[in-house]
Amino acid sequence: MDGNILENFFLPEIDKKVNAIAVVGNEWWFSFNQKIVQTKYTTAGIEVQEKIEMGSRVNDLFVDELNNIWVATNNSGIEKISCLNEVFQKIDCKVNRPVFSIEILASHLI
C-alpha cells in the first residue's frame, strides 16, 4: 500500500475518534466512544448496518473463532455480542473495572 486513503468513513452524529476496529469477512465493526457501528464493505463502499449504544466507553473489540464480538468497556467490564442472535451478554469476570484490550491466549482462553 502506498499510503493512499482507500475509504473515508464518518457519521455526522458520532464523534470521529475511533477507539477500536474489528473485521469479520466483509463486516467491519467500529467503536466511537460509547457507540458501536456495524458496517458492511461492498463495492459501493462502507454501508451502515446497525448502531449500538453501549453504557460505557468501548476500549477494544475482539472477534473470536465463532465470529462473536467481545467488547472491552471502560466501566462495564466485558460484554459479548453473540454471532447467532446478535444479543448482548455481560461476562461476569468478578471484577468490575475498566478492560482495555482483549486477546486470545495460547490456551485458547480469552
N, C-alpha and C positions, 0 to 999 in steps of 0.2 A: 504494500500500500504506500502511496506517495504522500500521504497527509491530506488528501482531499476530503472534504466533508461529503459523506455518502447520503446522509439524510439529516434534516434539521427538524426536530420534533419538540414542541412545547404546547401546553394548553393554556390559554389566556387566564383562566380562573385558578390556575395552580402555580405555586411557587416554582421557578425554573431550576432550583437547586436539586439535583438528582442525588439521592442517598445511596441507592443500590439498583442494580440491574440483574435480572435472571433471564436466561433464554432456554426455551424448550421447543425445539424444532423451529417453526416459523412464528411461535408465540414469544413475545417479549414482555416481561414484567418490569415496570419502573416504580421506584418509590420516590415520592416527593414529600418530604417531611412526614405528615400523618396519612398521606393518601397513597394508595397503590393503584396503578393503572395497568390493566391487562390489554395488550395490543397484539395485532397480527401483522406480520410483514408480508405484503402482497406485491404484485407487480405495479400496483397503483401507489405504493408507499406504505407508511405505517397507519393502520386503522385501529381506532379505539374500540375495544370490545366491552370493557367494563371498568368502572371506577369504584374503588373500595375505600371507605373512610375507616381508619384504624383509631383506636382510643389513645394511641401513643405514637411518638415519632418512630419511624421504621429505620433501623440501623443497617440491616442486611437482609438479603433474600437468598435462599438456597433451594435448589431443585434436587430431589433425591431420585433414585433409580426408577421409582414408580411415577415420577412427574408430580409428586406432591410439592407444594411450595411451602417452605419453612420461613417464618418471618421472625427476625430478631427485633424486639422493640425496646424502647428506652425505659418504659415504666411498667410494662405488662409481661415481661419475660418472653417466652417463645410461643408463637401460635402457628398452626399448620392449616393450610388451605388444601383440602382433600382433592386429589385429581378426579375422584369418582363422582362426587356430587357438589364440588365447589362450596363446601361449608367450612366455617372456621372451627377449629378445635384448639382450645387453650391447653398447652402442655404444662403439667404441674411438675416443675423441677425442684420444688420445695424451697426455692429461692426466688423472691420477688424483687429483683433489682435489674438494672439495665443489662441487656445482652447485645454485644456489639458485632459479633460475627458468628457464623455457623459453618462448620466443616465436617466432613466425614473422616473418621479415624481409621487406622489400619484394621481395627477390629470390626469395622463396618457399623460402628455406633455413631450417632450424630451428637 
